Amino acid sequence: MNNMQCNIDAVGKAVRLKLGIMGVIAGMIISAVFILLEINLGIEWIIPLGIIGGGTFSMIEGWAGWCVVRAIGIKTPH
């Protein structure tokens, strides 16, 4: 049932891992700014949480060697 077969090369894995790390760091920085500005928990928090979630997913793609975009048939450079 595991359809997550490797569909990217080493360069693609590295790109996704680096982008994921940058996304998680950016989301954490934005979260820190929100906390320092005392922004209450509301809809605004979807921004840093989405960035962190997207970065985490990208890191998982890099680790697994699997790209969801390629899996649905769209060609990507790496």
Backbone torsions as a table, in degrees:
resi	resn	phi	psi	omega
1	MET	NA	-8.6	-179.4
2	ASN	-80.9	102.0	-179.9
3	ASN	-94.1	7.4	-178.5
4	MET	-86.1	64.8	177.5
5	GLN	-80.2	147.3	-179.6
6	CYS	-56.2	122.8	179.5
7	ASN	-130.4	14.0	175.9
8	ILE	-134.5	155.8	-179.3
9	ASP	-89.1	-175.6	-177.0
10	ALA	-61.7	-36.6	178.7
11	VAL	-65.1	-44.3	178.5
12	GLY	-62.3	-39.5	177.2
13	LYS	-61.1	-45.3	-178.7
14	ALA	-64.6	-41.5	179.7
15	VAL	-61.7	-47.6	-178.3
16	ARG	-65.5	-38.7	178.7
17	LEU	-64.6	-45.2	-180.0
18	LYS	-64.8	-43.7	178.3
19	LEU	-63.1	-38.4	178.2
20	GLY	-63.9	-44.2	178.7
21	ILE	-62.3	-44.1	178.6
22	MET	-62.9	-38.5	178.9
23	GLY	-64.6	-44.6	179.5
24	VAL	-64.3	-43.2	178.8
25	ILE	-63.5	-44.4	179.0
26	ALA	-61.5	-42.7	178.3
27	GLY	-63.0	-37.9	178.0
28	MET	-68.4	-38.0	178.0
29	ILE	-65.3	-44.9	178.6
30	ILE	-62.8	-39.2	176.6
31	SER	-61.8	-42.3	178.9
32	ALA	-62.9	-40.8	177.8
33	VAL	-63.1	-42.9	178.1
34	PHE	-59.7	-41.8	-179.7
35	ILE	-67.4	-43.1	-179.9
36	LEU	-65.2	-33.4	177.6
37	LEU	-85.3	2.2	178.9
38	GLU	55.3	45.3	175.3
39	ILE	-77.4	123.2	-177.4
40	ASN	-67.0	158.4	176.8
41	LEU	-65.6	114.1	179.4
42	GLY	-159.1	-159.9	-176.9
43	ILE	-63.3	-24.2	-180.0
44	GLU	-60.8	-28.7	-176.9
45	TRP	-71.3	-10.3	177.7
46	ILE	-67.3	-25.0	-179.2
47	ILE	-66.1	-60.1	-179.5
48	PRO	-66.5	-33.5	179.3
49	LEU	-66.8	-37.9	177.2
50	GLY	-66.8	-39.8	178.9
51	ILE	-66.2	-43.4	178.2
52	ILE	-64.9	-43.3	178.9
53	GLY	-63.2	-43.4	177.9
54	GLY	-64.5	-41.0	177.6
55	GLY	-64.2	-40.2	178.3
56	THR	-64.0	-43.5	178.8
57	PHE	-62.8	-40.1	178.2
58	SER	-63.8	-38.8	177.6
59	MET	-65.4	-38.5	177.6
60	ILE	-64.6	-41.2	176.5
61	GLU	-59.7	-44.5	179.3
62	GLY	-64.0	-40.1	180.0
63	TRP	-67.9	-41.0	-176.3
64	ALA	-83.0	-17.7	-176.7
65	GLY	73.8	28.5	-175.3
66	TRP	-129.0	134.2	-179.6
67	CYS	-119.6	123.9	-178.6
68	VAL	-63.9	-36.3	-179.5
69	VAL	-64.5	-43.8	176.9
70	ARG	-67.8	-33.3	-178.4
71	ALA	-64.6	-29.6	178.7
72	ILE	-91.2	2.7	171.6
73	GLY	104.0	3.7	178.9
74	ILE	-88.2	131.1	180.0
75	LYS	-79.2	133.6	176.4
76	THR	-122.0	158.5	-178.0
77	PRO	-61.4	-35.8	-177.0
78	HIS	-126.8	NA	NA
